[in-house]
Amino acid sequence: MELKLDVLKKMVRSIATTAPHEIGCDECFNEIDRFVELELQGKKPAEAMPLVQAHLDRCMNCREEYEALLDAIKACQ
Amino acid sequence: MPERTNAEWLADLRGPENQQAITDLRVVLIRGLSYSLSTRLRGDIDTLVEDFAQEALLKILNNLDTFRGESKLTTWAQKIAVRVAYSELRRKRWQDISIQDLYPEDSGIDYTPAVLTDPGANPEMSVTQRNILEMVLRLIQEKLTEKQRQAMIIVMSGGLPLEEAARQMGTNRNALYKLIHDARKRLKEEIEAEGLSADDLLAAFGSI
């Protein structure tokens, strides 16, 4: 198999922005309900919970679920 | 439906007469899932949503002790329902794509893109960019474990979502995230050891 050029470039950027400590999907899941509530209260969860924000920027599965949760909670308000 | 505090939800869900609280929570989950999935799926989703809500309710009732009270109970319950729904949808969506197809183990893998083997293929790429890509490719081959290499390539090439790649590799999404994080850290250290900083990499590729 051959790596596509755009994938390789994505890898380079991903390596360059790697932090020594990143939380995984489990820790993100533990925090995401609080994160979403802060967001809906108009507070700034990215500032209060930067590790969660960094994980959401990197993990597409967690981002997808975060956006779905945001929609779901809005629908019930 | 009565407004409940978290303490009231917990008492009602745990109580001997918990049927009303369960019914109320099911209504909340179904309303939330219906809305969030209606933007993603076409057609009649009512049965699907009810199945997801039912599966999520069982998980929620079995895990009430893990609720830490840092959000509303309904928000916590809804995140469990979203996880149930999206995990199942991903599994169905990707079940026909296997890791073996994306990453054949016995093919004498050469990752090198044509653009690096053929200098005329992409004349606008600078010497610096070419050198960095060659270095990263070399380090991926030399410094990562086979498992790290496989995970990083499969997930970053977009071949499979993290969760589905994890399922097929016999692990879970959190563990796979950590495995790839370790791989990225290792590569970053090795690149720095060869004299390039993260800023050098971003200066070369950050804006593309």
Interface residues (C-beta under 8 A of the other chain):
Chain A: M1 E2 L3 K4 L5 V7 L8 K9 K10 M11 V12 R13 S14 I15 A16 T17 T18 P20 E22 G24 C25 D26 F29 I32 D33 R34 V36 E37 C59 M60 N61 E64 E65 A68 L69 D71 A72 I73 K74 A75 C76
Chain B: V28 R31 G32 L33 S34 Y35 S36 L37 T39 R40 E70 S71 K72 T74 T75 W76 Q78 K79 A81 V82 R83 A85 Y86 R90 L102 Y103 P104 S107 I109 D110 Y111 T112 P113 A114 V115 N122 I132 L133 V136 L137 I140 M152 I153 M156 S157 G158 P161 L162 E163 R173 N174 A175 Y177 K178 H181 R184 K185 L187 K188 I191 A198 D199 L201 L202 A204 F205 G206 I208
